[in-house]
């Protein structure tokens, strides 16, 4: 007997398929499949439009996926997420990033508020000179302890940086040396960002940064360190004074931690108020996600399309192109969020999954990407669902022609992917033919400010969670990163039994 979940999938697979052109015969399609999420802003409201009309989601598919969501107990799992239940079953933990934005179990929200008050106090004290003149911050972390800060600082601090922030993640010393080159040791502080405070790359880079300060005449280098961590005891052991340790809760996952003290460099660069605005934008998405159901829940609707392309159309990748220079790091950020969360092969119950899980997330910046990879999107043999992200308000103050060209190109790409055609004068040359019927979604922001960035990130967090629920997997663990780490440690300790190829490589590099 088939379970309600497999029955829902069977119905989805049997649903009639339509081309985009057929779907667009419905004059109400754009209204039905695009919607805004808004929040209060100075002088009214601001928000983001999510247009999923150029995807193949049809009435049949939407109701089929709504049935699937019900069979997967989406509402129950969402309630568990937002109430602080231990939904990360393999690690016996809750996943309470939304509590950082004021949506969650009351004690967790209160704890987050108290910890945020500490971040604010330290940020303001530093701005007021408590650590002497501070012009530069070298933020050292990796994965979730670096990608969020790097994205947010790059997006928000271009023209209003109060402190010049350098995010260093790679253990390759080239990265740290580059930051040293750009900073004056006398006016530099170091943030060591690590949930566990044990990650080898981060701790090695942090030690080298202290040595650099010491070698350049700073008498008390650890006095220049701020620790951002869920393991404050380890930071104390490492020598950081408690007044400069900004803790966060164990229940905030690494790739969901930008909202916690891991966001310290953002607040230091753009000011506490902007950091709070980012939290508020994220909260607007949380409330939408909590209160809307079925297709009206926009992150869930996006997950319907994601699952349709992955499971039914066999798409192995999805691409994201930000038509905004300030969001250049957004595809990198999404890669960790989506692939570390949903790149799994067993269900929450430990059973093998029956189909593909996370698509491979990739992307870039428009219009650059048009001149590099869009060939494949238009004429290649892969079907790649694409998201376009853009802002109506420009980020520059140059001739408005710049922004107009940027946006028209963005919209033209979505239109061209869908329409297809033939560029030959007789319309018959196969090399110049565009098959069309290729899907895209457009996320159009009123403006790319702090609140909007918060909203964009939170939207994708919930989309990732919704995908995990439809797949029946746990998005909050990441055991897949462990085996390689252990083997590297074994090599370092001179142990481990390795294959002949690895042994030969180690020997060649003088490491065995
Ligand atoms: O190795 C993967 C990972 O655990 C990520 O999930 C995490 O964001 C990153 O390493 C850094 O971990 P930490 O913040 O503990 O240094």
Boltz pocket constraint, residues with backbone or C-beta under 6 A from the ligand:
constraints:
  - pocket:
      binder: B
      contacts: [[A, 142], [A, 143], [A, 144], [A, 145], [A, 193], [A, 194], [A, 195], [A, 196], [A, 197], [A, 198], [A, 199], [A, 202], [A, 254], [A, 255], [A, 340], [A, 478], [A, 481]]
      max_distance: 6.0
